[in-house]
Amino acid sequence: MNTRKVVFLSLMISVSIVLSIVESSVSLLIFAFPGFKLGLANIATMVVVFTLGRKEGAVVAIARILLVGLIYSGLFTPSFWISISGGLLALTVLLILKGTKLSLMTISILSALMHMVGQIIAAMIVVNTSSLIYLLPIMILISIPTGLITGYLALRIIKSFKTKIELIK
């Protein structure tokens, strides 16, 4: 792996960590649901997956989840397990659908949907209650516009920095 790629991946991990932490703070003021975020940190993952590749995107996503867990909520806490469950399910969908004919926007929406599903399932296990399943329809409805927003922003970044990113490959 060349130096430019390592620096770029480090930058993407750093940006995603900052977005995740800032987003957690701001989300408390905007949304009624605790722990709900727009998913802006996933923009960095999508940019990397769609420009450099699946492996590099997975590194960015997993590093962000682990480092934010370590810095912000604590590793292996209930919120960490909920976060990693949603994040890994969303990442899996993103990586699988990348090679298809689906647009980045569609993939972003599906990834956001699966993130919500993963978090609700993990929360049901952690809290040991099935009543959280009733939040799923609301979370799915909310994940559609958030998936659109993150997909749109990722697409804009990819288009704006296409020539710069080509130098990294």
C-alpha positions as a Markdown table, in Angstrom:
| # | Residue | x | y | z |
|---|---|---|---|---|
| 1 | Met | 0.0 | 0.0 | 0.0 |
| 2 | Asn | 1.5 | 3.3 | -1.0 |
| 3 | Thr | 1.9 | 6.3 | 1.4 |
| 4 | Arg | -0.8 | 8.4 | -0.3 |
| 5 | Lys | -3.3 | 5.6 | 0.3 |
| 6 | Val | -2.4 | 5.2 | 3.9 |
| 7 | Val | -2.6 | 8.9 | 4.5 |
| 8 | Phe | -6.0 | 9.1 | 2.7 |
| 9 | Leu | -7.4 | 6.2 | 4.7 |
| 10 | Ser | -6.1 | 7.7 | 7.9 |
| 11 | Leu | -7.8 | 11.0 | 7.0 |
| 12 | Met | -11.1 | 9.2 | 6.2 |
| 13 | Ile | -11.0 | 7.3 | 9.5 |
| 14 | Ser | -10.3 | 10.6 | 11.3 |
| 15 | Val | -13.1 | 12.5 | 9.5 |
| 16 | Ser | -15.6 | 9.6 | 10.2 |
| 17 | Ile | -14.7 | 9.6 | 13.9 |
| 18 | Val | -15.1 | 13.4 | 14.2 |
| 19 | Leu | -18.4 | 13.2 | 12.3 |
| 20 | Ser | -19.7 | 10.4 | 14.5 |
| 21 | Ile | -18.9 | 12.2 | 17.8 |
| 22 | Val | -20.2 | 15.6 | 16.7 |
| 23 | Glu | -23.3 | 13.9 | 15.2 |
| 24 | Ser | -23.9 | 12.2 | 18.5 |
| 25 | Ser | -23.9 | 15.5 | 20.4 |
| 26 | Val | -26.1 | 17.3 | 17.8 |
| 27 | Ser | -28.6 | 14.5 | 17.5 |
| 28 | Leu | -29.7 | 14.9 | 21.0 |
| 29 | Leu | -31.0 | 18.3 | 20.1 |
| 30 | Ile | -32.6 | 17.3 | 16.8 |
| 31 | Phe | -34.2 | 13.9 | 17.3 |
| 32 | Ala | -36.6 | 12.5 | 19.8 |
| 33 | Phe | -35.0 | 9.0 | 19.7 |
| 34 | Pro | -31.9 | 8.5 | 21.9 |
| 35 | Gly | -28.9 | 7.3 | 19.9 |
| 36 | Phe | -30.4 | 8.2 | 16.5 |
| 37 | Lys | -28.0 | 9.8 | 14.1 |
| 38 | Leu | -28.0 | 10.9 | 10.5 |
| 39 | Gly | -25.2 | 8.5 | 9.6 |
| 40 | Leu | -22.8 | 11.2 | 8.3 |
| 41 | Ala | -19.8 | 9.1 | 9.5 |
| 42 | Asn | -20.8 | 6.6 | 6.9 |
| 43 | Ile | -20.1 | 9.1 | 4.1 |
| 44 | Ala | -16.4 | 8.5 | 4.6 |
| 45 | Thr | -16.9 | 4.7 | 4.3 |
| 46 | Met | -19.0 | 5.1 | 1.1 |
| 47 | Val | -16.4 | 7.4 | -0.5 |
| 48 | Val | -13.7 | 4.9 | 0.2 |
| 49 | Val | -15.7 | 1.8 | -0.9 |
| 50 | Phe | -16.7 | 3.4 | -4.2 |
| 51 | Thr | -13.3 | 4.9 | -5.0 |
| 52 | Leu | -10.6 | 2.6 | -3.5 |
| 53 | Gly | -12.5 | -0.6 | -2.8 |
| 54 | Arg | -14.3 | -2.9 | -0.4 |
| 55 | Lys | -11.3 | -3.9 | 1.7 |
| 56 | Glu | -10.3 | -0.3 | 2.3 |
| 57 | Gly | -13.9 | 0.7 | 3.0 |
| 58 | Ala | -14.2 | -2.1 | 5.6 |
| 59 | Val | -11.0 | -0.9 | 7.3 |
| 60 | Val | -12.4 | 2.7 | 7.6 |
| 61 | Ala | -15.8 | 1.5 | 8.9 |
| 62 | Ile | -14.5 | -1.0 | 11.4 |
| 63 | Ala | -11.7 | 1.3 | 12.7 |
| 64 | Arg | -14.3 | 4.1 | 13.2 |
| 65 | Ile | -16.7 | 1.8 | 15.1 |
| 66 | Leu | -13.9 | 0.5 | 17.4 |
| 67 | Leu | -12.2 | 3.9 | 18.0 |
| 68 | Val | -15.5 | 5.7 | 18.6 |
| 69 | Gly | -16.5 | 2.9 | 21.0 |
| 70 | Leu | -13.1 | 3.3 | 22.8 |
| 71 | Ile | -13.2 | 7.1 | 22.9 |
| 72 | Tyr | -16.9 | 7.9 | 23.3 |
| 73 | Ser | -19.0 | 5.1 | 24.7 |
| 74 | Gly | -16.6 | 2.5 | 25.9 |
| 75 | Leu | -15.7 | -0.8 | 24.3 |
| 76 | Phe | -18.0 | -3.7 | 25.0 |
| 77 | Thr | -20.7 | -1.6 | 26.6 |
| 78 | Pro | -24.3 | -2.1 | 25.6 |
| 79 | Ser | -24.2 | 1.0 | 23.3 |
| 80 | Phe | -21.0 | -0.4 | 21.7 |
| 81 | Trp | -22.8 | -3.7 | 20.8 |
| 82 | Ile | -25.8 | -1.9 | 19.4 |
| 83 | Ser | -23.5 | 0.4 | 17.4 |
| 84 | Ile | -21.3 | -2.4 | 16.0 |
| 85 | Ser | -24.3 | -4.6 | 15.1 |
| 86 | Gly | -25.9 | -1.8 | 13.0 |
| 87 | Gly | -22.6 | -0.7 | 11.6 |
| 88 | Leu | -21.5 | -4.2 | 10.5 |
| 89 | Leu | -24.9 | -5.0 | 9.0 |
| 90 | Ala | -24.9 | -1.7 | 7.0 |
| 91 | Leu | -21.3 | -2.3 | 5.9 |
| 92 | Thr | -22.1 | -5.8 | 4.8 |
| 93 | Val | -25.0 | -4.5 | 2.6 |
| 94 | Leu | -22.7 | -1.7 | 1.2 |
| 95 | Leu | -20.0 | -4.2 | 0.3 |
| 96 | Ile | -22.3 | -6.7 | -1.3 |
| 97 | Leu | -24.3 | -4.2 | -3.3 |
| 98 | Lys | -21.3 | -2.2 | -4.5 |
| 99 | Gly | -20.7 | -4.4 | -7.6 |
| 100 | Thr | -24.4 | -4.3 | -8.6 |
| 101 | Lys | -26.2 | -2.0 | -11.0 |
| 102 | Leu | -27.9 | -0.2 | -8.1 |
| 103 | Ser | -27.0 | 3.5 | -7.7 |
| 104 | Leu | -24.9 | 4.8 | -4.8 |
| 105 | Met | -28.1 | 6.5 | -3.5 |
| 106 | Thr | -30.1 | 3.3 | -3.5 |
| 107 | Ile | -27.3 | 1.4 | -1.8 |
| 108 | Ser | -27.0 | 4.2 | 0.8 |
| 109 | Ile | -30.7 | 3.9 | 1.6 |
| 110 | Leu | -30.5 | 0.1 | 1.9 |
| 111 | Ser | -27.4 | 0.4 | 4.0 |
| 112 | Ala | -29.2 | 2.9 | 6.3 |
| 113 | Leu | -32.2 | 0.6 | 6.5 |
| 114 | Met | -30.1 | -2.4 | 7.5 |
| 115 | His | -28.2 | -0.2 | 10.1 |
| 116 | Met | -31.5 | 0.4 | 11.8 |
| 117 | Val | -32.5 | -3.2 | 11.6 |
| 118 | Gly | -29.2 | -4.3 | 13.1 |
| 119 | Gln | -29.4 | -1.7 | 15.9 |
| 120 | Ile | -33.0 | -2.6 | 16.8 |
| 121 | Ile | -32.2 | -6.4 | 16.9 |
| 122 | Ala | -29.1 | -5.7 | 19.0 |
| 123 | Ala | -31.0 | -3.4 | 21.4 |
| 124 | Met | -33.7 | -6.1 | 21.8 |
| 125 | Ile | -31.0 | -8.6 | 22.8 |
| 126 | Val | -29.1 | -6.2 | 25.1 |
| 127 | Val | -32.2 | -4.9 | 26.8 |
| 128 | Asn | -33.9 | -8.3 | 26.7 |
| 129 | Thr | -37.2 | -7.1 | 25.4 |
| 130 | Ser | -39.0 | -7.6 | 22.2 |
| 131 | Ser | -41.1 | -4.5 | 22.5 |
| 132 | Leu | -38.4 | -2.5 | 20.8 |
| 133 | Ile | -39.5 | -4.1 | 17.5 |
| 134 | Tyr | -42.3 | -1.5 | 17.5 |
| 135 | Leu | -39.7 | 1.2 | 16.9 |
| 136 | Leu | -38.6 | -0.5 | 13.7 |
| 137 | Pro | -41.2 | 1.0 | 11.3 |
| 138 | Ile | -40.4 | 4.5 | 12.5 |
| 139 | Met | -36.7 | 3.9 | 12.3 |
| 140 | Ile | -37.1 | 2.5 | 8.7 |
| 141 | Leu | -39.1 | 5.6 | 7.7 |
| 142 | Ile | -36.4 | 7.9 | 9.1 |
| 143 | Ser | -33.6 | 5.9 | 7.5 |
| 144 | Ile | -34.9 | 6.6 | 4.0 |
| 145 | Pro | -34.2 | 10.4 | 4.0 |
| 146 | Thr | -31.0 | 9.9 | 6.0 |
| 147 | Gly | -29.8 | 7.3 | 3.5 |
| 148 | Leu | -30.6 | 9.8 | 0.7 |
| 149 | Ile | -28.7 | 12.6 | 2.4 |
| 150 | Thr | -25.6 | 10.5 | 3.1 |
| 151 | Gly | -25.7 | 9.0 | -0.4 |
| 152 | Tyr | -26.0 | 12.4 | -2.0 |
| 153 | Leu | -23.2 | 13.8 | 0.0 |
| 154 | Ala | -20.9 | 10.8 | -0.7 |
| 155 | Leu | -21.7 | 11.1 | -4.4 |
| 156 | Arg | -20.9 | 14.9 | -4.4 |
| 157 | Ile | -17.6 | 14.2 | -2.6 |
| 158 | Ile | -16.6 | 11.5 | -5.1 |
| 159 | Lys | -17.4 | 13.7 | -8.1 |
| 160 | Ser | -15.7 | 16.7 | -6.6 |
| 161 | Phe | -12.5 | 14.9 | -5.7 |
| 162 | Lys | -12.4 | 12.4 | -8.5 |
| 163 | Thr | -9.1 | 13.6 | -10.0 |
| 164 | Lys | -7.4 | 13.8 | -6.5 |
| 165 | Ile | -8.6 | 10.4 | -5.5 |
| 166 | Glu | -7.3 | 8.9 | -8.8 |
| 167 | Leu | -3.8 | 10.0 | -7.7 |
| 168 | Ile | -4.2 | 7.9 | -4.5 |
| 169 | Lys | -4.9 | 4.5 | -6.3 |
